[in-house]
Amino acid sequence: MPRKTYTTIQGDMWDLIAYKVYGKEAYISKLLEANEDLKDMAIFPAGVTIICPEPDLETSSILPPWRR
């Protein structure tokens, strides 16, 4: 399966990228782990390619059965 990536636009930040890709800012740590070389960048210029690993499936009792 091809690796999923995101190409930044001017002004993107880690939390915004996580929200755009995963729908939650909580996945910032996943993005940082996969993009160690970019971890010191706070605000991105346009055109930076970010590697977006697959998120872990949430296994919570508040999730509906089809999401567990």
CHARMM internal coordinates of N, CA and C (Angstrom, degrees):
IC EDIT
DIST 1 N 1 CA 1.4407
DIST 1 CA 1 C 1.5311
ANGL 1 N 1 CA 1 C 107.76
DIST 1 C 2 N 1.3355
ANGL 1 CA 1 C 2 N 117.64
DIHE 1 N 1 CA 1 C 2 N 133.83
DIST 2 N 2 CA 1.4612
ANGL 1 C 2 N 2 CA 119.71
DIHE 1 CA 1 C 2 N 2 CA -179.06
DIST 2 CA 2 C 1.5269
ANGL 2 N 2 CA 2 C 111.33
DIHE 1 C 2 N 2 CA 2 C -67.59
DIST 2 C 3 N 1.3047
ANGL 2 CA 2 C 3 N 114.14
DIHE 2 N 2 CA 2 C 3 N 148.86
DIST 3 N 3 CA 1.4564
ANGL 2 C 3 N 3 CA 120.53
DIHE 2 CA 2 C 3 N 3 CA 179.64
DIST 3 CA 3 C 1.5228
ANGL 3 N 3 CA 3 C 109.85
DIHE 2 C 3 N 3 CA 3 C -72.04
DIST 3 C 4 N 1.3206
ANGL 3 CA 3 C 4 N 116.70
DIHE 3 N 3 CA 3 C 4 N 134.43
DIST 4 N 4 CA 1.4641
ANGL 3 C 4 N 4 CA 121.28
DIHE 3 CA 3 C 4 N 4 CA 179.46
DIST 4 CA 4 C 1.5305
ANGL 4 N 4 CA 4 C 108.71
DIHE 3 C 4 N 4 CA 4 C -82.12
DIST 4 C 5 N 1.3212
ANGL 4 CA 4 C 5 N 115.59
DIHE 4 N 4 CA 4 C 5 N 136.62
DIST 5 N 5 CA 1.4566
ANGL 4 C 5 N 5 CA 120.58
DIHE 4 CA 4 C 5 N 5 CA 178.33
DIST 5 CA 5 C 1.5244
ANGL 5 N 5 CA 5 C 110.23
DIHE 4 C 5 N 5 CA 5 C -132.27
DIST 5 C 6 N 1.3103
ANGL 5 CA 5 C 6 N 114.79
DIHE 5 N 5 CA 5 C 6 N 164.85
DIST 6 N 6 CA 1.4611
ANGL 5 C 6 N 6 CA 122.68
DIHE 5 CA 5 C 6 N 6 CA 175.87
DIST 6 CA 6 C 1.5217
ANGL 6 N 6 CA 6 C 106.59
DIHE 5 C 6 N 6 CA 6 C -133.52
DIST 6 C 7 N 1.3165
ANGL 6 CA 6 C 7 N 117.13
DIHE 6 N 6 CA 6 C 7 N 133.75
DIST 7 N 7 CA 1.4549
ANGL 6 C 7 N 7 CA 121.88
DIHE 6 CA 6 C 7 N 7 CA 176.91
DIST 7 CA 7 C 1.5213
ANGL 7 N 7 CA 7 C 108.30
DIHE 6 C 7 N 7 CA 7 C -103.10
DIST 7 C 8 N 1.3226
ANGL 7 CA 7 C 8 N 115.29
DIHE 7 N 7 CA 7 C 8 N 123.73
DIST 8 N 8 CA 1.4592
ANGL 7 C 8 N 8 CA 120.39
DIHE 7 CA 7 C 8 N 8 CA -173.93
DIST 8 CA 8 C 1.5212
ANGL 8 N 8 CA 8 C 112.89
DIHE 7 C 8 N 8 CA 8 C -70.16
DIST 8 C 9 N 1.3296
ANGL 8 CA 8 C 9 N 113.45
DIHE 8 N 8 CA 8 C 9 N 156.08
DIST 9 N 9 CA 1.4559
ANGL 8 C 9 N 9 CA 121.02
DIHE 8 CA 8 C 9 N 9 CA 168.73
DIST 9 CA 9 C 1.5327
ANGL 9 N 9 CA 9 C 106.16
DIHE 8 C 9 N 9 CA 9 C -113.12
DIST 9 C 10 N 1.3013
ANGL 9 CA 9 C 10 N 117.00
DIHE 9 N 9 CA 9 C 10 N 158.56
DIST 10 N 10 CA 1.4604
ANGL 9 C 10 N 10 CA 122.04
DIHE 9 CA 9 C 10 N 10 CA -177.88
DIST 10 CA 10 C 1.5282
ANGL 10 N 10 CA 10 C 110.78
DIHE 9 C 10 N 10 CA 10 C -51.17
DIST 10 C 11 N 1.3318
ANGL 10 CA 10 C 11 N 116.58
DIHE 10 N 10 CA 10 C 11 N 126.44
DIST 11 N 11 CA 1.4568
ANGL 10 C 11 N 11 CA 121.43
DIHE 10 CA 10 C 11 N 11 CA 176.94
DIST 11 CA 11 C 1.5146
ANGL 11 N 11 CA 11 C 115.66
DIHE 10 C 11 N 11 CA 11 C 94.14
DIST 11 C 12 N 1.3352
ANGL 11 CA 11 C 12 N 118.75
DIHE 11 N 11 CA 11 C 12 N -5.57
DIST 12 N 12 CA 1.4660
ANGL 11 C 12 N 12 CA 120.40
DIHE 11 CA 11 C 12 N 12 CA 176.84
DIST 12 CA 12 C 1.5261
ANGL 12 N 12 CA 12 C 109.92
DIHE 11 C 12 N 12 CA 12 C -58.75
DIST 12 C 13 N 1.3292
ANGL 12 CA 12 C 13 N 115.76
DIHE 12 N 12 CA 12 C 13 N 145.56
DIST 13 N 13 CA 1.4603
ANGL 12 C 13 N 13 CA 122.93
DIHE 12 CA 12 C 13 N 13 CA 174.41
DIST 13 CA 13 C 1.5240
ANGL 13 N 13 CA 13 C 107.40
DIHE 12 C 13 N 13 CA 13 C -128.41
DIST 13 C 14 N 1.3249
ANGL 13 CA 13 C 14 N 116.75
DIHE 13 N 13 CA 13 C 14 N 164.36
DIST 14 N 14 CA 1.4606
ANGL 13 C 14 N 14 CA 120.86
DIHE 13 CA 13 C 14 N 14 CA -175.14
DIST 14 CA 14 C 1.5247
ANGL 14 N 14 CA 14 C 112.72
DIHE 13 C 14 N 14 CA 14 C -55.06
DIST 14 C 15 N 1.3228
ANGL 14 CA 14 C 15 N 117.55
DIHE 14 N 14 CA 14 C 15 N -44.13
DIST 15 N 15 CA 1.4635
ANGL 14 C 15 N 15 CA 118.95
DIHE 14 CA 14 C 15 N 15 CA -177.76
DIST 15 CA 15 C 1.5208
ANGL 15 N 15 CA 15 C 111.88
DIHE 14 C 15 N 15 CA 15 C -66.17
DIST 15 C 16 N 1.3137
ANGL 15 CA 15 C 16 N 116.85
DIHE 15 N 15 CA 15 C 16 N -37.42
DIST 16 N 16 CA 1.4648
ANGL 15 C 16 N 16 CA 120.63
DIHE 15 CA 15 C 16 N 16 CA 178.92
DIST 16 CA 16 C 1.5312
ANGL 16 N 16 CA 16 C 110.98
DIHE 15 C 16 N 16 CA 16 C -69.12
DIST 16 C 17 N 1.3227
ANGL 16 CA 16 C 17 N 116.29
DIHE 16 N 16 CA 16 C 17 N -39.60
DIST 17 N 17 CA 1.4696
ANGL 16 C 17 N 17 CA 120.21
DIHE 16 CA 16 C 17 N 17 CA 178.06
DIST 17 CA 17 C 1.5295
ANGL 17 N 17 CA 17 C 109.62
DIHE 16 C 17 N 17 CA 17 C -63.21
DIST 17 C 18 N 1.3360
ANGL 17 CA 17 C 18 N 117.09
DIHE 17 N 17 CA 17 C 18 N -45.52
DIST 18 N 18 CA 1.4702
ANGL 17 C 18 N 18 CA 120.84
DIHE 17 CA 17 C 18 N 18 CA 178.44
DIST 18 CA 18 C 1.5215
ANGL 18 N 18 CA 18 C 110.52
DIHE 17 C 18 N 18 CA 18 C -58.92
DIST 18 C 19 N 1.3170
ANGL 18 CA 18 C 19 N 116.75
DIHE 18 N 18 CA 18 C 19 N -41.86
DIST 19 N 19 CA 1.4646
ANGL 18 C 19 N 19 CA 120.12
DIHE 18 CA 18 C 19 N 19 CA 179.55
DIST 19 CA 19 C 1.5251
ANGL 19 N 19 CA 19 C 111.29
DIHE 18 C 19 N 19 CA 19 C -66.40
DIST 19 C 20 N 1.3277
ANGL 19 CA 19 C 20 N 117.19
DIHE 19 N 19 CA 19 C 20 N -42.83
DIST 20 N 20 CA 1.4675
ANGL 19 C 20 N 20 CA 120.64
DIHE 19 CA 19 C 20 N 20 CA -179.80
DIST 20 CA 20 C 1.5262
ANGL 20 N 20 CA 20 C 111.65
DIHE 19 C 20 N 20 CA 20 C -64.62
DIST 20 C 21 N 1.3256
ANGL 20 CA 20 C 21 N 116.89
DIHE 20 N 20 CA 20 C 21 N -40.00
DIST 21 N 21 CA 1.4641
ANGL 20 C 21 N 21 CA 121.13
DIHE 20 CA 20 C 21 N 21 CA -175.14
DIST 21 CA 21 C 1.5294
ANGL 21 N 21 CA 21 C 112.07
DIHE 20 C 21 N 21 CA 21 C -82.19
DIST 21 C 22 N 1.3383
ANGL 21 CA 21 C 22 N 116.96
DIHE 21 N 21 CA 21 C 22 N -45.26
DIST 22 N 22 CA 1.4625
ANGL 21 C 22 N 22 CA 121.21
DIHE 21 CA 21 C 22 N 22 CA -172.24
DIST 22 CA 22 C 1.5269
ANGL 22 N 22 CA 22 C 114.69
DIHE 21 C 22 N 22 CA 22 C -109.69
DIST 22 C 23 N 1.3276
ANGL 22 CA 22 C 23 N 117.07
DIHE 22 N 22 CA 22 C 23 N -14.92
DIST 23 N 23 CA 1.4509
ANGL 22 C 23 N 23 CA 119.83
DIHE 22 CA 22 C 23 N 23 CA -177.29
DIST 23 CA 23 C 1.5176
ANGL 23 N 23 CA 23 C 114.07
DIHE 22 C 23 N 23 CA 23 C 86.36
DIST 23 C 24 N 1.3477
ANGL 23 CA 23 C 24 N 117.00
DIHE 23 N 23 CA 23 C 24 N 3.27
DIST 24 N 24 CA 1.4671
ANGL 23 C 24 N 24 CA 122.58
DIHE 23 CA 23 C 24 N 24 CA 179.67
DIST 24 CA 24 C 1.5257
ANGL 24 N 24 CA 24 C 109.39
DIHE 23 C 24 N 24 CA 24 C -146.39
DIST 24 C 25 N 1.3293
ANGL 24 CA 24 C 25 N 115.81
DIHE 24 N 24 CA 24 C 25 N 136.86
DIST 25 N 25 CA 1.4578
ANGL 24 C 25 N 25 CA 119.77
DIHE 24 CA 24 C 25 N 25 CA 175.99
DIST 25 CA 25 C 1.5241
ANGL 25 N 25 CA 25 C 111.88
DIHE 24 C 25 N 25 CA 25 C -70.08
DIST 25 C 26 N 1.3184
ANGL 25 CA 25 C 26 N 117.15
DIHE 25 N 25 CA 25 C 26 N -18.20
DIST 26 N 26 CA 1.4592
ANGL 25 C 26 N 26 CA 122.24
DIHE 25 CA 25 C 26 N 26 CA -176.39
DIST 26 CA 26 C 1.5285
ANGL 26 N 26 CA 26 C 113.17
DIHE 25 C 26 N 26 CA 26 C -62.56
DIST 26 C 27 N 1.3104
ANGL 26 CA 26 C 27 N 118.10
DIHE 26 N 26 CA 26 C 27 N -14.68
DIST 27 N 27 CA 1.4632
ANGL 26 C 27 N 27 CA 121.18
DIHE 26 CA 26 C 27 N 27 CA -178.51
DIST 27 CA 27 C 1.5276
ANGL 27 N 27 CA 27 C 113.06
DIHE 26 C 27 N 27 CA 27 C -87.92
DIST 27 C 28 N 1.3266
ANGL 27 CA 27 C 28 N 117.46
DIHE 27 N 27 CA 27 C 28 N 12.27
DIST 28 N 28 CA 1.4650
ANGL 27 C 28 N 28 CA 120.55
DIHE 27 CA 27 C 28 N 28 CA 178.12
DIST 28 CA 28 C 1.5268
ANGL 28 N 28 CA 28 C 110.61
DIHE 27 C 28 N 28 CA 28 C -55.06
DIST 28 C 29 N 1.3287
ANGL 28 CA 28 C 29 N 117.43
DIHE 28 N 28 CA 28 C 29 N -43.94
DIST 29 N 29 CA 1.4678
ANGL 28 C 29 N 29 CA 120.46
DIHE 28 CA 28 C 29 N 29 CA -177.39
DIST 29 CA 29 C 1.5206
ANGL 29 N 29 CA 29 C 111.82
DIHE 28 C 29 N 29 CA 29 C -60.81
DIST 29 C 30 N 1.3281
ANGL 29 CA 29 C 30 N 117.93
DIHE 29 N 29 CA 29 C 30 N -37.04
DIST 30 N 30 CA 1.4720
ANGL 29 C 30 N 30 CA 121.69
DIHE 29 CA 29 C 30 N 30 CA 176.28
DIST 30 CA 30 C 1.5214
ANGL 30 N 30 CA 30 C 110.51
DIHE 29 C 30 N 30 CA 30 C -60.82
DIST 30 C 31 N 1.3342
ANGL 30 CA 30 C 31 N 115.50
DIHE 30 N 30 CA 30 C 31 N -45.83
DIST 31 N 31 CA 1.4617
ANGL 30 C 31 N 31 CA 120.01
DIHE 30 CA 30 C 31 N 31 CA 179.99
DIST 31 CA 31 C 1.5219
ANGL 31 N 31 CA 31 C 111.33
DIHE 30 C 31 N 31 CA 31 C -64.11
DIST 31 C 32 N 1.3308
ANGL 31 CA 31 C 32 N 117.01
DIHE 31 N 31 CA 31 C 32 N -43.11
DIST 32 N 32 CA 1.4618
ANGL 31 C 32 N 32 CA 120.73
DIHE 31 CA 31 C 32 N 32 CA -179.67
DIST 32 CA 32 C 1.5275
ANGL 32 N 32 CA 32 C 111.69
DIHE 31 C 32 N 32 CA 32 C -63.94
DIST 32 C 33 N 1.3257
ANGL 32 CA 32 C 33 N 117.68
DIHE 32 N 32 CA 32 C 33 N -40.05
DIST 33 N 33 CA 1.4674
ANGL 32 C 33 N 33 CA 121.38
DIHE 32 CA 32 C 33 N 33 CA 178.04
DIST 33 CA 33 C 1.5237
ANGL 33 N 33 CA 33 C 111.23
DIHE 32 C 33 N 33 CA 33 C -61.47
DIST 33 C 34 N 1.3161
ANGL 33 CA 33 C 34 N 116.79
DIHE 33 N 33 CA 33 C 34 N -38.85
DIST 34 N 34 CA 1.4646
ANGL 33 C 34 N 34 CA 121.36
DIHE 33 CA 33 C 34 N 34 CA -177.31
DIST 34 CA 34 C 1.5271
ANGL 34 N 34 CA 34 C 112.93
DIHE 33 C 34 N 34 CA 34 C -81.69
DIST 34 C 35 N 1.3233
ANGL 34 CA 34 C 35 N 116.72
DIHE 34 N 34 CA 34 C 35 N -13.81
DIST 35 N 35 CA 1.4670
ANGL 34 C 35 N 35 CA 121.34
DIHE 34 CA 34 C 35 N 35 CA -175.87
DIST 35 CA 35 C 1.5249
ANGL 35 N 35 CA 35 C 110.89
DIHE 34 C 35 N 35 CA 35 C -130.54
DIST 35 C 36 N 1.3315
ANGL 35 CA 35 C 36 N 116.05
DIHE 35 N 35 CA 35 C 36 N 53.47
DIST 36 N 36 CA 1.4681
ANGL 35 C 36 N 36 CA 122.27
DIHE 35 CA 35 C 36 N 36 CA -177.17
DIST 36 CA 36 C 1.5258
ANGL 36 N 36 CA 36 C 112.40
DIHE 35 C 36 N 36 CA 36 C -53.14
DIST 36 C 37 N 1.3144
ANGL 36 CA 36 C 37 N 117.04
DIHE 36 N 36 CA 36 C 37 N -36.85
DIST 37 N 37 CA 1.4651
ANGL 36 C 37 N 37 CA 120.91
DIHE 36 CA 36 C 37 N 37 CA -177.20
DIST 37 CA 37 C 1.5275
ANGL 37 N 37 CA 37 C 113.07
DIHE 36 C 37 N 37 CA 37 C -69.10
DIST 37 C 38 N 1.3196
ANGL 37 CA 37 C 38 N 117.70
DIHE 37 N 37 CA 37 C 38 N -14.27
DIST 38 N 38 CA 1.4691
ANGL 37 C 38 N 38 CA 121.98
DIHE 37 CA 37 C 38 N 38 CA -178.01
DIST 38 CA 38 C 1.5268
ANGL 38 N 38 CA 38 C 112.98
DIHE 37 C 38 N 38 CA 38 C -111.11
DIST 38 C 39 N 1.3336
ANGL 38 CA 38 C 39 N 117.36
DIHE 38 N 38 CA 38 C 39 N 3.86
DIST 39 N 39 CA 1.4644
ANGL 38 C 39 N 39 CA 120.24
DIHE 38 CA 38 C 39 N 39 CA -171.43
DIST 39 CA 39 C 1.5230
ANGL 39 N 39 CA 39 C 114.31
DIHE 38 C 39 N 39 CA 39 C -61.78
DIST 39 C 40 N 1.3257
ANGL 39 CA 39 C 40 N 118.79
DIHE 39 N 39 CA 39 C 40 N -24.11
DIST 40 N 40 CA 1.4631
ANGL 39 C 40 N 40 CA 121.13
DIHE 39 CA 39 C 40 N 40 CA -179.43
DIST 40 CA 40 C 1.5242
ANGL 40 N 40 CA 40 C 112.94
DIHE 39 C 40 N 40 CA 40 C -84.48
DIST 40 C 41 N 1.3060
ANGL 40 CA 40 C 41 N 116.82
DIHE 40 N 40 CA 40 C 41 N -5.56
DIST 41 N 41 CA 1.4616
ANGL 40 C 41 N 41 CA 120.56
DIHE 40 CA 40 C 41 N 41 CA -179.40
DIST 41 CA 41 C 1.5322
ANGL 41 N 41 CA 41 C 109.03
DIHE 40 C 41 N 41 CA 41 C -86.12
DIST 41 C 42 N 1.3221
ANGL 41 CA 41 C 42 N 116.78
DIHE 41 N 41 CA 41 C 42 N 123.45
DIST 42 N 42 CA 1.4664
ANGL 41 C 42 N 42 CA 120.59
DIHE 41 CA 41 C 42 N 42 CA -178.94
DIST 42 CA 42 C 1.5215
ANGL 42 N 42 CA 42 C 111.68
DIHE 41 C 42 N 42 CA 42 C -95.52
DIST 42 C 43 N 1.3225
ANGL 42 CA 42 C 43 N 116.44
DIHE 42 N 42 CA 42 C 43 N -44.74
DIST 43 N 43 CA 1.4614
ANGL 42 C 43 N 43 CA 121.97
DIHE 42 CA 42 C 43 N 43 CA 179.02
DIST 43 CA 43 C 1.5253
ANGL 43 N 43 CA 43 C 107.23
DIHE 42 C 43 N 43 CA 43 C -121.57
DIST 43 C 44 N 1.3240
ANGL 43 CA 43 C 44 N 115.48
DIHE 43 N 43 CA 43 C 44 N 124.23
DIST 44 N 44 CA 1.4590
ANGL 43 C 44 N 44 CA 120.74
DIHE 43 CA 43 C 44 N 44 CA -173.50
DIST 44 CA 44 C 1.5196
ANGL 44 N 44 CA 44 C 113.13
DIHE 43 C 44 N 44 CA 44 C -90.03
DIST 44 C 45 N 1.3361
ANGL 44 CA 44 C 45 N 115.83
DIHE 44 N 44 CA 44 C 45 N 145.52
DIST 45 N 45 CA 1.4634
ANGL 44 C 45 N 45 CA 119.82
DIHE 44 CA 44 C 45 N 45 CA 167.39
DIST 45 CA 45 C 1.5300
ANGL 45 N 45 CA 45 C 107.57
DIHE 44 C 45 N 45 CA 45 C -79.78
DIST 45 C 46 N 1.2857
ANGL 45 CA 45 C 46 N 117.26
DIHE 45 N 45 CA 45 C 46 N 173.47
DIST 46 N 46 CA 1.4686
ANGL 45 C 46 N 46 CA 121.17
DIHE 45 CA 45 C 46 N 46 CA 177.23
DIST 46 CA 46 C 1.5259
ANGL 46 N 46 CA 46 C 110.05
DIHE 45 C 46 N 46 CA 46 C -71.53
DIST 46 C 47 N 1.3344
ANGL 46 CA 46 C 47 N 115.75
DIHE 46 N 46 CA 46 C 47 N 145.86
DIST 47 N 47 CA 1.4513
ANGL 46 C 47 N 47 CA 121.51
DIHE 46 CA 46 C 47 N 47 CA 170.42
DIST 47 CA 47 C 1.5109
ANGL 47 N 47 CA 47 C 117.51
DIHE 46 C 47 N 47 CA 47 C 91.97
DIST 47 C 48 N 1.3242
ANGL 47 CA 47 C 48 N 119.53
DIHE 47 N 47 CA 47 C 48 N 7.57
DIST 48 N 48 CA 1.4611
ANGL 47 C 48 N 48 CA 121.70
DIHE 47 CA 47 C 48 N 48 CA 177.67
DIST 48 CA 48 C 1.5289
ANGL 48 N 48 CA 48 C 107.95
DIHE 47 C 48 N 48 CA 48 C -85.08
DIST 48 C 49 N 1.3285
ANGL 48 CA 48 C 49 N 116.58
DIHE 48 N 48 CA 48 C 49 N 130.63
DIST 49 N 49 CA 1.4635
ANGL 48 C 49 N 49 CA 120.98
DIHE 48 CA 48 C 49 N 49 CA 179.84
DIST 49 CA 49 C 1.5229
ANGL 49 N 49 CA 49 C 109.63
DIHE 48 C 49 N 49 CA 49 C -90.93
DIST 49 C 50 N 1.3229
ANGL 49 CA 49 C 50 N 115.58
DIHE 49 N 49 CA 49 C 50 N 123.22
DIST 50 N 50 CA 1.4644
ANGL 49 C 50 N 50 CA 123.63
DIHE 49 CA 49 C 50 N 50 CA -179.83
DIST 50 CA 50 C 1.5230
ANGL 50 N 50 CA 50 C 108.09
DIHE 49 C 50 N 50 CA 50 C -106.75
DIST 50 C 51 N 1.3365
ANGL 50 CA 50 C 51 N 116.86
DIHE 50 N 50 CA 50 C 51 N 131.12
DIST 51 N 51 CA 1.4601
ANGL 50 C 51 N 51 CA 121.77
DIHE 50 CA 50 C 51 N 51 CA 174.93
DIST 51 CA 51 C 1.5260
ANGL 51 N 51 CA 51 C 107.89
DIHE 50 C 51 N 51 CA 51 C -80.84
DIST 51 C 52 N 1.3222
ANGL 51 CA 51 C 52 N 116.29
DIHE 51 N 51 CA 51 C 52 N 130.71
DIST 52 N 52 CA 1.4713
ANGL 51 C 52 N 52 CA 122.04
DIHE 51 CA 51 C 52 N 52 CA -176.94
DIST 52 CA 52 C 1.5246
ANGL 52 N 52 CA 52 C 109.59
DIHE 51 C 52 N 52 CA 52 C -118.58
DIST 52 C 53 N 1.3465
ANGL 52 CA 52 C 53 N 117.55
DIHE 52 N 52 CA 52 C 53 N 97.04
DIST 53 N 53 CA 1.4620
ANGL 52 C 53 N 53 CA 119.57
DIHE 52 CA 52 C 53 N 53 CA 179.46
DIST 53 CA 53 C 1.5262
ANGL 53 N 53 CA 53 C 111.38
DIHE 52 C 53 N 53 CA 53 C -68.19
DIST 53 C 54 N 1.3101
ANGL 53 CA 53 C 54 N 115.21
DIHE 53 N 53 CA 53 C 54 N 159.80
DIST 54 N 54 CA 1.4621
ANGL 53 C 54 N 54 CA 120.22
DIHE 53 CA 53 C 54 N 54 CA 177.11
DIST 54 CA 54 C 1.5243
ANGL 54 N 54 CA 54 C 109.05
DIHE 53 C 54 N 54 CA 54 C -64.48
DIST 54 C 55 N 1.3262
ANGL 54 CA 54 C 55 N 117.69
DIHE 54 N 54 CA 54 C 55 N 136.30
DIST 55 N 55 CA 1.4695
ANGL 54 C 55 N 55 CA 119.60
DIHE 54 CA 54 C 55 N 55 CA 178.72
DIST 55 CA 55 C 1.5218
ANGL 55 N 55 CA 55 C 110.75
DIHE 54 C 55 N 55 CA 55 C -74.02
DIST 55 C 56 N 1.3301
ANGL 55 CA 55 C 56 N 115.72
DIHE 55 N 55 CA 55 C 56 N 153.65
DIST 56 N 56 CA 1.4586
ANGL 55 C 56 N 56 CA 120.38
DIHE 55 CA 55 C 56 N 56 CA 173.81
DIST 56 CA 56 C 1.5168
ANGL 56 N 56 CA 56 C 107.96
DIHE 55 C 56 N 56 CA 56 C -72.17
DIST 56 C 57 N 1.3143
ANGL 56 CA 56 C 57 N 115.91
DIHE 56 N 56 CA 56 C 57 N 142.46
DIST 57 N 57 CA 1.4618
ANGL 56 C 57 N 57 CA 119.29
DIHE 56 CA 56 C 57 N 57 CA 176.54
DIST 57 CA 57 C 1.5163
ANGL 57 N 57 CA 57 C 109.13
DIHE 56 C 57 N 57 CA 57 C -73.70
DIST 57 C 58 N 1.3111
ANGL 57 CA 57 C 58 N 116.14
DIHE 57 N 57 CA 57 C 58 N 133.13
DIST 58 N 58 CA 1.4568
ANGL 57 C 58 N 58 CA 120.91
DIHE 57 CA 57 C 58 N 58 CA 178.83
DIST 58 CA 58 C 1.5230
ANGL 58 N 58 CA 58 C 108.94
DIHE 57 C 58 N 58 CA 58 C -76.22
DIST 58 C 59 N 1.3109
ANGL 58 CA 58 C 59 N 115.82
DIHE 58 N 58 CA 58 C 59 N 133.57
DIST 59 N 59 CA 1.4636
ANGL 58 C 59 N 59 CA 120.24
DIHE 58 CA 58 C 59 N 59 CA 177.46
DIST 59 CA 59 C 1.5207
ANGL 59 N 59 CA 59 C 108.03
DIHE 58 C 59 N 59 CA 59 C -120.73
DIST 59 C 60 N 1.2758
ANGL 59 CA 59 C 60 N 115.64
DIHE 59 N 59 CA 59 C 60 N 79.37
DIST 60 N 60 CA 1.4543
ANGL 59 C 60 N 60 CA 121.84
DIHE 59 CA 59 C 60 N 60 CA -178.45
DIST 60 CA 60 C 1.5224
ANGL 60 N 60 CA 60 C 108.94
DIHE 59 C 60 N 60 CA 60 C -119.56
DIST 60 C 61 N 1.3167
ANGL 60 CA 60 C 61 N 115.37
DIHE 60 N 60 CA 60 C 61 N 148.76
DIST 61 N 61 CA 1.4585
ANGL 60 C 61 N 61 CA 118.87
DIHE 60 CA 60 C 61 N 61 CA 179.88
DIST 61 CA 61 C 1.5225
ANGL 61 N 61 CA 61 C 112.02
DIHE 60 C 61 N 61 CA 61 C -70.44
DIST 61 C 62 N 1.3345
ANGL 61 CA 61 C 62 N 117.78
DIHE 61 N 61 CA 61 C 62 N -14.16
DIST 62 N 62 CA 1.4582
ANGL 61 C 62 N 62 CA 119.15
DIHE 61 CA 61 C 62 N 62 CA 178.01
DIST 62 CA 62 C 1.5276
ANGL 62 N 62 CA 62 C 112.03
DIHE 61 C 62 N 62 CA 62 C -85.19
DIST 62 C 63 N 1.3149
ANGL 62 CA 62 C 63 N 116.44
DIHE 62 N 62 CA 62 C 63 N -8.73
DIST 63 N 63 CA 1.4590
ANGL 62 C 63 N 63 CA 119.69
DIHE 62 CA 62 C 63 N 63 CA 176.73
DIST 63 CA 63 C 1.5189
ANGL 63 N 63 CA 63 C 109.87
DIHE 62 C 63 N 63 CA 63 C -77.36
DIST 63 C 64 N 1.3083
ANGL 63 CA 63 C 64 N 118.04
DIHE 63 N 63 CA 63 C 64 N 145.32
DIST 64 N 64 CA 1.4557
ANGL 63 C 64 N 64 CA 119.81
DIHE 63 CA 63 C 64 N 64 CA 175.16
DIST 64 CA 64 C 1.5329
ANGL 64 N 64 CA 64 C 109.92
DIHE 63 C 64 N 64 CA 64 C -65.61
DIST 64 C 65 N 1.3125
ANGL 64 CA 64 C 65 N 118.05
DIHE 64 N 64 CA 64 C 65 N 154.68
DIST 65 N 65 CA 1.4661
ANGL 64 C 65 N 65 CA 121.42
DIHE 64 CA 64 C 65 N 65 CA -175.75
DIST 65 CA 65 C 1.5266
ANGL 65 N 65 CA 65 C 114.41
DIHE 64 C 65 N 65 CA 65 C -53.67
DIST 65 C 66 N 1.3160
ANGL 65 CA 65 C 66 N 118.66
DIHE 65 N 65 CA 65 C 66 N -34.99
DIST 66 N 66 CA 1.4608
ANGL 65 C 66 N 66 CA 120.52
DIHE 65 CA 65 C 66 N 66 CA -177.96
DIST 66 CA 66 C 1.5291
ANGL 66 N 66 CA 66 C 112.65
DIHE 65 C 66 N 66 CA 66 C -72.69
DIST 66 C 67 N 1.3380
ANGL 66 CA 66 C 67 N 118.65
DIHE 66 N 66 CA 66 C 67 N -10.38
DIST 67 N 67 CA 1.4586
ANGL 66 C 67 N 67 CA 122.07
DIHE 66 CA 66 C 67 N 67 CA 177.95
DIST 67 CA 67 C 1.5261
ANGL 67 N 67 CA 67 C 112.30
DIHE 66 C 67 N 67 CA 67 C -101.89
DIST 67 C 68 N 1.3438
ANGL 67 CA 67 C 68 N 117.97
DIHE 67 N 67 CA 67 C 68 N -6.72
DIST 68 N 68 CA 1.4669
ANGL 67 C 68 N 68 CA 121.39
DIHE 67 CA 67 C 68 N 68 CA -177.52
DIST 68 CA 68 C 1.4905
ANGL 68 N 68 CA 68 C 111.22
DIHE 67 C 68 N 68 CA 68 C -82.24
END
COOR INIT
IC SEED 1 N 1 CA 1 C
IC BUILD
